[in-house]
């Protein structure tokens, strides 16, 4: 690194973060169609492609609860004839661990900051926990089906599935996409 670039970095220590912030805002899709397409692309990119790793899946110790409410201790473990082991990314996906972080590497060395491994799924989970479970369910439906017209959602507080009328589904999808992109930008990436 030259002396000039070191002096510039010293004089403007937050400039690099500022530029990254501006670039993220410039990436933000402005209209409904672009938000929809970009959301679906990001959602699918965060879905793991590899399901299994080498080895046998080891069960964790815990309790098995029967239908009558009684339970027994499960020592965990595994055996040679067990199911194949899941990859870490797939396990996090099926167990809903959306706040998993990772460190980026450049030039073979790890960088200082961490970022979310699945930032769009983190944003949807954040919306769900921020008193918007219906909007989060709509976003999951859109991510899974790619359609916003015939939305069927079941939120965590609902007991049954709800089919949204056509005249409301686009307005709700619009608001959900606006909200998720706002939180996606604000999250550490």
GROMACS elastic network, one bead per residue, 0.5 to 0.9 nm:
[ bonds ]
;  ai    aj funct       b0    kb
    1     4     6  0.83522   500
    1     5     6  0.66259   500
    1     6     6  0.69624   500
    2     5     6  0.54647   500
    2     6     6  0.64577   500
    2     7     6  0.88261   500
    3     6     6  0.51009   500
    3     7     6  0.62003   500
    3     8     6  0.86824   500
    4     7     6  0.51559   500
    4     8     6  0.62489   500
    4     9     6  0.86301   500
    5     8     6  0.50304   500
    5     9     6  0.60933   500
    5    10     6  0.85218   500
    6     9     6  0.50373   500
    6    10     6  0.61007   500
    6    11     6  0.86102   500
    7    11     6  0.61050   500
    7    12     6  0.85335   500
    8    11     6  0.51037   500
    8    12     6  0.60005   500
    8    13     6  0.80192   500
    9    12     6  0.52202   500
    9    13     6  0.52306   500
    9    14     6  0.82151   500
    9    15     6  0.78332   500
    9    16     6  0.85878   500
   10    13     6  0.55361   500
   12    15     6  0.54149   500
   12    16     6  0.83370   500
   13    16     6  0.73513   500
   13    17     6  0.85782   500
   14    17     6  0.54293   500
   14    18     6  0.62324   500
   14    19     6  0.87978   500
   15    19     6  0.61733   500
   15    20     6  0.86630   500
   16    19     6  0.51790   500
   16    20     6  0.63218   500
   16    21     6  0.86809   500
   17    20     6  0.50772   500
   17    21     6  0.61626   500
   17    22     6  0.87039   500
   18    21     6  0.50577   500
   18    22     6  0.63011   500
   18    23     6  0.86690   500
   19    22     6  0.51199   500
   19    23     6  0.61895   500
   19    24     6  0.86814   500
   20    23     6  0.50368   500
   20    24     6  0.62083   500
   20    25     6  0.87063   500
   21    24     6  0.51601   500
   21    25     6  0.63493   500
   21    26     6  0.86589   500
   21   185     6  0.82823   500
   22    25     6  0.51409   500
   22    26     6  0.61291   500
   22    27     6  0.86598   500
   23    27     6  0.62363   500
   23    28     6  0.88545   500
   24    27     6  0.51079   500
   24    28     6  0.65390   500
   24   185     6  0.66348   500
   25    28     6  0.52048   500
   25    29     6  0.87817   500
   25   185     6  0.70944   500
   26    29     6  0.80982   500
   27    30     6  0.89617   500
   28    35     6  0.78277   500
   28    38     6  0.88823   500
   28   181     6  0.72149   500
   28   182     6  0.88097   500
   28   185     6  0.79963   500
   29    32     6  0.79683   500
   29    33     6  0.85836   500
   29    34     6  0.54308   500
   29    35     6  0.50718   500
   29    36     6  0.87233   500
   29    38     6  0.72896   500
   29   181     6  0.83503   500
   30    33     6  0.87010   500
   30    34     6  0.68106   500
   30    35     6  0.67793   500
   31    34     6  0.55609   500
   31    35     6  0.61521   500
   31    36     6  0.86227   500
   32    35     6  0.51430   500
   32    36     6  0.60581   500
   32    37     6  0.86683   500
   32   173     6  0.88431   500
   32   174     6  0.63071   500
   32   177     6  0.78220   500
   32   178     6  0.83631   500
   33    36     6  0.50626   500
   33    37     6  0.61887   500
   33    38     6  0.85185   500
   34    37     6  0.51776   500
   34    38     6  0.59383   500
   34    39     6  0.83079   500
   35    38     6  0.51777   500
   35    39     6  0.58522   500
   35    40     6  0.85000   500
   35   174     6  0.86726   500
   35   177     6  0.65265   500
   35   178     6  0.77882   500
   35   181     6  0.78905   500
   36    39     6  0.51720   500
   36    40     6  0.62207   500
   36    41     6  0.86452   500
   36   142     6  0.84176   500
   36   146     6  0.85191   500
   36   148     6  0.89008   500
   36   173     6  0.87023   500
   36   174     6  0.85148   500
   36   177     6  0.69786   500
   37    40     6  0.52441   500
   37    41     6  0.61763   500
   37    42     6  0.86289   500
   37   146     6  0.86856   500
   38    41     6  0.51164   500
   38    42     6  0.60961   500
   38    43     6  0.84652   500
   39    42     6  0.51875   500
   39    43     6  0.59640   500
   39    44     6  0.85458   500
   39   120     6  0.78598   500
   39   139     6  0.88671   500
   39   142     6  0.87467   500
   39   143     6  0.74613   500
   39   177     6  0.76529   500
   39   180     6  0.87207   500
   39   181     6  0.82041   500
   40    43     6  0.50141   500
   40    44     6  0.60935   500
   40    45     6  0.84634   500
   40   142     6  0.73289   500
   40   143     6  0.54219   500
   40   144     6  0.84006   500
   40   146     6  0.66850   500
   41    44     6  0.52684   500
   41    45     6  0.60755   500
   41    46     6  0.87083   500
   41   143     6  0.86323   500
   42    46     6  0.62866   500
   42    47     6  0.88780   500
   42   119     6  0.88968   500
   42   120     6  0.67674   500
   42   143     6  0.89986   500
   43    46     6  0.53063   500
   43    47     6  0.66554   500
   43   118     6  0.85538   500
   43   120     6  0.64420   500
   43   121     6  0.70948   500
   43   140     6  0.89430   500
   43   143     6  0.59408   500
   43   144     6  0.84941   500
   44    47     6  0.51529   500
   44    48     6  0.84110   500
   44   143     6  0.73215   500
   44   144     6  0.84704   500
   45    48     6  0.76249   500
   45    49     6  0.89338   500
   45   118     6  0.88743   500
   46    49     6  0.89442   500
   46    93     6  0.89679   500
   46   117     6  0.80482   500
   46   118     6  0.56438   500
   46   119     6  0.82337   500
   46   120     6  0.77207   500
   46   121     6  0.76744   500
   47    89     6  0.86194   500
   47    90     6  0.80808   500
   47    93     6  0.73367   500
   47   118     6  0.85449   500
   48    51     6  0.72006   500
   48    87     6  0.89913   500
   48    89     6  0.61570   500
   48    90     6  0.57373   500
   48    93     6  0.73948   500
   49    89     6  0.88967   500
   49    90     6  0.80060   500
   50    53     6  0.78751   500
   50    86     6  0.85153   500
   50    87     6  0.68722   500
   50    89     6  0.81094   500
   50    90     6  0.70408   500
   51    85     6  0.84763   500
   51    86     6  0.57113   500
   51    87     6  0.58010   500
   51    88     6  0.88289   500
   51    89     6  0.81741   500
   51    90     6  0.56160   500
   51    91     6  0.82533   500
   52    55     6  0.87374   500
   52    84     6  0.62373   500
   52    85     6  0.55366   500
   52    87     6  0.52590   500
   52    90     6  0.79591   500
   53    56     6  0.85350   500
   53    84     6  0.70347   500
   53    85     6  0.53522   500
   53    86     6  0.55436   500
   53    87     6  0.51306   500
   53    88     6  0.85874   500
   54    84     6  0.69367   500
   54    85     6  0.62836   500
   54    86     6  0.83446   500
   54    87     6  0.86318   500
   55    80     6  0.88272   500
   55    83     6  0.87234   500
   55    84     6  0.59796   500
   55    85     6  0.55082   500
   55    86     6  0.88665   500
   56    78     6  0.71141   500
   56    79     6  0.72257   500
   56    80     6  0.66836   500
   56    81     6  0.78075   500
   56    82     6  0.58712   500
   56    83     6  0.58166   500
   56    86     6  0.85844   500
   57    77     6  0.85634   500
   57    78     6  0.65242   500
   57    79     6  0.83495   500
   57    82     6  0.64941   500
   57    83     6  0.55534   500
   57    84     6  0.53442   500
   57    86     6  0.67924   500
   58    76     6  0.71683   500
   58    77     6  0.51956   500
   58    79     6  0.78299   500
   58    82     6  0.81493   500
   58    83     6  0.85481   500
   58    85     6  0.73697   500
   59    62     6  0.89531   500
   59    75     6  0.85087   500
   59    77     6  0.50621   500
   59    78     6  0.58974   500
   60    74     6  0.82448   500
   60    75     6  0.75785   500
   60    77     6  0.65606   500
   60    78     6  0.89189   500
   61    73     6  0.77670   500
   61    74     6  0.54571   500
   61    77     6  0.72997   500
   62    72     6  0.87199   500
   62    73     6  0.60959   500
   62    74     6  0.51847   500
   62    75     6  0.67431   500
   62    76     6  0.69794   500
   63    71     6  0.63926   500
   63    72     6  0.57046   500
   63    74     6  0.54082   500
   63    75     6  0.85097   500
   64    70     6  0.85356   500
   64    71     6  0.53826   500
   64    72     6  0.54281   500
   64    73     6  0.63431   500
   64    74     6  0.64031   500
   65    68     6  0.81606   500
   65    69     6  0.61428   500
   65    70     6  0.58922   500
   65    72     6  0.67519   500
   65    73     6  0.89564   500
   66    69     6  0.54360   500
   66    70     6  0.55030   500
   66    71     6  0.56775   500
   66    72     6  0.82123   500
   67    70     6  0.74561   500
   67    71     6  0.89696   500
   68    71     6  0.87047   500
   73    76     6  0.89555   500
   74    77     6  0.89280   500
   78    81     6  0.83153   500
   78    82     6  0.63021   500
   78    83     6  0.86897   500
   79    82     6  0.52724   500
   79    83     6  0.86893   500
   80    83     6  0.85962   500
   81    84     6  0.88331   500
   82    85     6  0.87451   500
   83    86     6  0.88517   500
   86    89     6  0.82146   500
   86    90     6  0.63027   500
   86    91     6  0.59841   500
   87    90     6  0.53117   500
   87    91     6  0.61847   500
   87    92     6  0.86460   500
   88    91     6  0.51618   500
   88    92     6  0.61747   500
   88    93     6  0.85744   500
   89    92     6  0.51697   500
   89    93     6  0.61787   500
   89    94     6  0.88806   500
   89   117     6  0.89274   500
   90    94     6  0.62537   500
   90    95     6  0.84508   500
   91    94     6  0.53573   500
   91    95     6  0.59755   500
   91    96     6  0.83246   500
   91    97     6  0.83559   500
   92    95     6  0.52023   500
   92    96     6  0.58419   500
   92    98     6  0.71742   500
   92   100     6  0.78666   500
   93    96     6  0.52599   500
   93    97     6  0.63669   500
   93    98     6  0.73694   500
   94    97     6  0.79400   500
   95    98     6  0.87904   500
   96    99     6  0.87402   500
   96   125     6  0.89724   500
   97   100     6  0.61542   500
   97   122     6  0.86434   500
   98   101     6  0.86889   500
   98   116     6  0.79644   500
   98   117     6  0.77817   500
   98   118     6  0.62635   500
   98   119     6  0.77704   500
   98   120     6  0.87883   500
   98   121     6  0.58282   500
   98   123     6  0.86790   500
   98   124     6  0.89471   500
   98   125     6  0.70672   500
   99   116     6  0.63061   500
   99   117     6  0.75919   500
   99   118     6  0.75014   500
   99   119     6  0.80305   500
   99   121     6  0.83333   500
   99   122     6  0.57175   500
   99   125     6  0.85052   500
  100   115     6  0.85269   500
  100   116     6  0.58725   500
  100   117     6  0.58356   500
  100   118     6  0.74145   500
  100   122     6  0.85889   500
  101   114     6  0.61295   500
  101   115     6  0.53411   500
  101   117     6  0.51657   500
  101   118     6  0.81045   500
  102   113     6  0.87334   500
  102   114     6  0.54853   500
  102   115     6  0.56407   500
  102   116     6  0.62451   500
  102   117     6  0.57735   500
  103   110     6  0.63304   500
  103   111     6  0.63388   500
  103   112     6  0.73374   500
  103   113     6  0.64399   500
  103   115     6  0.64365   500
  103   116     6  0.87559   500
  103   117     6  0.88028   500
  104   109     6  0.85072   500
  104   110     6  0.58715   500
  104   111     6  0.56069   500
  104   112     6  0.81628   500
  104   113     6  0.76865   500
  104   114     6  0.70123   500
  104   115     6  0.76867   500
  105   108     6  0.60096   500
  105   109     6  0.53015   500
  105   111     6  0.55661   500
  106   109     6  0.55538   500
  106   110     6  0.64571   500
  106   111     6  0.68764   500
  107   110     6  0.83040   500
  110   113     6  0.88220   500
  111   114     6  0.79187   500
  114   188     6  0.77254   500
  114   189     6  0.77874   500
  115   118     6  0.86984   500
  115   119     6  0.79392   500
  115   187     6  0.84900   500
  115   188     6  0.54446   500
  116   119     6  0.51394   500
  116   120     6  0.88851   500
  116   122     6  0.74319   500
  116   187     6  0.80820   500
  116   188     6  0.66264   500
  116   189     6  0.60542   500
  117   122     6  0.87121   500
  117   189     6  0.84459   500
  118   121     6  0.55243   500
  118   122     6  0.61744   500
  118   123     6  0.87958   500
  119   123     6  0.61643   500
  119   124     6  0.87419   500
  119   184     6  0.65169   500
  119   187     6  0.71455   500
  119   188     6  0.78695   500
  119   189     6  0.67800   500
  120   123     6  0.50269   500
  120   124     6  0.63744   500
  120   125     6  0.86658   500
  120   180     6  0.76735   500
  120   181     6  0.83404   500
  120   183     6  0.86597   500
  120   184     6  0.60236   500
  121   124     6  0.50700   500
  121   125     6  0.61500   500
  121   126     6  0.85131   500
  121   140     6  0.88686   500
  121   184     6  0.89888   500
  122   125     6  0.50335   500
  122   126     6  0.60350   500
  122   127     6  0.86106   500
  122   183     6  0.89322   500
  122   184     6  0.79894   500
  122   187     6  0.82987   500
  123   127     6  0.62223   500
  123   128     6  0.86277   500
  123   179     6  0.89567   500
  123   180     6  0.59333   500
  123   181     6  0.80189   500
  123   182     6  0.87106   500
  123   183     6  0.55672   500
  123   184     6  0.54057   500
  123   185     6  0.89972   500
  123   187     6  0.73696   500
  124   127     6  0.50900   500
  124   128     6  0.62306   500
  124   129     6  0.87515   500
  124   135     6  0.85086   500
  124   136     6  0.55167   500
  124   137     6  0.85995   500
  124   139     6  0.71146   500
  124   140     6  0.78479   500
  124   180     6  0.63120   500
  124   183     6  0.83546   500
  124   184     6  0.85564   500
  125   129     6  0.62695   500
  125   130     6  0.85417   500
  125   133     6  0.88165   500
  125   136     6  0.70348   500
  126   129     6  0.51762   500
  126   130     6  0.60252   500
  126   132     6  0.88797   500
  126   136     6  0.86235   500
  126   180     6  0.88944   500
  126   183     6  0.79000   500
  127   131     6  0.69455   500
  127   132     6  0.55634   500
  127   133     6  0.69683   500
  127   135     6  0.74519   500
  127   136     6  0.60353   500
  127   176     6  0.89837   500
  127   179     6  0.78768   500
  127   180     6  0.72231   500
  127   183     6  0.79508   500
  128   131     6  0.60851   500
  128   134     6  0.75629   500
  128   135     6  0.73149   500
  128   136     6  0.51580   500
  128   137     6  0.78840   500
  128   155     6  0.88861   500
  128   156     6  0.88521   500
  129   132     6  0.68592   500
  129   133     6  0.69881   500
  129   136     6  0.89554   500
  130   133     6  0.78143   500
  131   134     6  0.87127   500
  132   135     6  0.54791   500
  132   136     6  0.63985   500
  132   137     6  0.88046   500
  133   136     6  0.50445   500
  133   137     6  0.61308   500
  133   138     6  0.86255   500
  133   154     6  0.89904   500
  133   155     6  0.56486   500
  133   156     6  0.67144   500
  133   157     6  0.78313   500
  134   137     6  0.50307   500
  134   138     6  0.62055   500
  134   139     6  0.86919   500
  134   153     6  0.73131   500
  134   154     6  0.76147   500
  134   155     6  0.55531   500
  134   156     6  0.83937   500
  135   139     6  0.62483   500
  135   140     6  0.86923   500
  135   155     6  0.87455   500
  135   172     6  0.73182   500
  135   173     6  0.77070   500
  135   175     6  0.80175   500
  135   176     6  0.53186   500
  135   177     6  0.87404   500
  135   179     6  0.87822   500
  136   139     6  0.50566   500
  136   140     6  0.62444   500
  136   141     6  0.86233   500
  136   155     6  0.79561   500
  136   176     6  0.73246   500
  136   180     6  0.86137   500
  137   140     6  0.50825   500
  137   141     6  0.61791   500
  137   142     6  0.86337   500
  137   152     6  0.87183   500
  137   153     6  0.56833   500
  137   154     6  0.65296   500
  137   155     6  0.57696   500
  137   156     6  0.86197   500
  138   141     6  0.50626   500
  138   142     6  0.61986   500
  138   143     6  0.85792   500
  138   148     6  0.80287   500
  138   151     6  0.68528   500
  138   152     6  0.77920   500
  138   153     6  0.62223   500
  138   154     6  0.87824   500
  138   155     6  0.88745   500
  138   169     6  0.88974   500
  138   172     6  0.79499   500
  138   173     6  0.68014   500
  138   176     6  0.72630   500
  139   142     6  0.50277   500
  139   143     6  0.60406   500
  139   144     6  0.85552   500
  139   148     6  0.88638   500
  139   173     6  0.74325   500
  139   176     6  0.66167   500
  139   177     6  0.73593   500
  139   180     6  0.83334   500
  140   144     6  0.60816   500
  140   145     6  0.84619   500
  140   153     6  0.87016   500
  141   144     6  0.51744   500
  141   145     6  0.58562   500
  141   146     6  0.74991   500
  141   147     6  0.76924   500
  141   148     6  0.78511   500
  141   151     6  0.68149   500
  141   152     6  0.73091   500
  141   153     6  0.69798   500
  142   145     6  0.53067   500
  142   147     6  0.54220   500
  142   148     6  0.58071   500
  142   151     6  0.78626   500
  142   173     6  0.83341   500
  143   146     6  0.56171   500
  143   147     6  0.81933   500
  144   147     6  0.84240   500
  145   148     6  0.82456   500
  147   150     6  0.68461   500
  147   151     6  0.74645   500
  148   151     6  0.58359   500
  148   169     6  0.64620   500
  148   170     6  0.64326   500
  148   172     6  0.89874   500
  148   173     6  0.63921   500
  149   164     6  0.85922   500
  149   165     6  0.85185   500
  149   166     6  0.59810   500
  149   167     6  0.87291   500
  149   168     6  0.89228   500
  149   169     6  0.58285   500
  149   170     6  0.64723   500
  149   173     6  0.87406   500
  150   163     6  0.72218   500
  150   164     6  0.69286   500
  150   165     6  0.76320   500
  150   166     6  0.66221   500
  150   169     6  0.71686   500
  151   162     6  0.81964   500
  151   163     6  0.58392   500
  151   164     6  0.56564   500
  151   165     6  0.81328   500
  151   166     6  0.83211   500
  151   169     6  0.65966   500
  152   161     6  0.63479   500
  152   162     6  0.54644   500
  152   164     6  0.63690   500
  153   160     6  0.86023   500
  153   161     6  0.54738   500
  153   162     6  0.53598   500
  153   163     6  0.65590   500
  153   164     6  0.79466   500
  154   157     6  0.81661   500
  154   158     6  0.60602   500
  154   159     6  0.74583   500
  154   160     6  0.62277   500
  154   162     6  0.63149   500
  155   158     6  0.52530   500
  155   159     6  0.80706   500
  155   160     6  0.85000   500
  155   161     6  0.80034   500
  155   162     6  0.89206   500
  156   159     6  0.79720   500
  158   161     6  0.74454   500
  158   162     6  0.85708   500
  164   167     6  0.83578   500
  164   168     6  0.66340   500
  164   169     6  0.58517   500
  165   168     6  0.55694   500
  165   169     6  0.61818   500
  166   169     6  0.52178   500
  166   170     6  0.72123   500
  167   170     6  0.68566   500
  167   171     6  0.76906   500
  168   171     6  0.53708   500
  168   172     6  0.61370   500
  168   173     6  0.85140   500
  169   172     6  0.51869   500
  169   173     6  0.59539   500
  169   174     6  0.84548   500
  170   174     6  0.59430   500
  170   175     6  0.86118   500
  171   174     6  0.50506   500
  171   175     6  0.63459   500
  171   176     6  0.86255   500
  172   175     6  0.52082   500
  172   176     6  0.60731   500
  172   177     6  0.85815   500
  173   177     6  0.60402   500
  173   178     6  0.84860   500
  174   177     6  0.53022   500
  174   178     6  0.61809   500
  174   179     6  0.86337   500
  175   178     6  0.50742   500
  175   179     6  0.61013   500
  175   180     6  0.85842   500
  176   179     6  0.51621   500
  176   180     6  0.60991   500
  176   181     6  0.86206   500
  177   180     6  0.51295   500
  177   181     6  0.61119   500
  177   182     6  0.85292   500
  178   181     6  0.54169   500
  178   182     6  0.63205   500
  178   183     6  0.89197   500
  179   182     6  0.51343   500
  179   183     6  0.64100   500
  179   184     6  0.85470   500
  180   183     6  0.52038   500
  180   184     6  0.58896   500
  180   185     6  0.85841   500
  181   185     6  0.61399   500
  181   186     6  0.86309   500
  182   185     6  0.53995   500
  182   186     6  0.64805   500
  182   187     6  0.88811   500
  183   186     6  0.50250   500
  183   187     6  0.60782   500
  184   187     6  0.53573   500
  184   188     6  0.83152   500
  184   189     6  0.84334   500
  185   188     6  0.78873   500
  185   189     6  0.81177   500
  186   189     6  0.85512   500
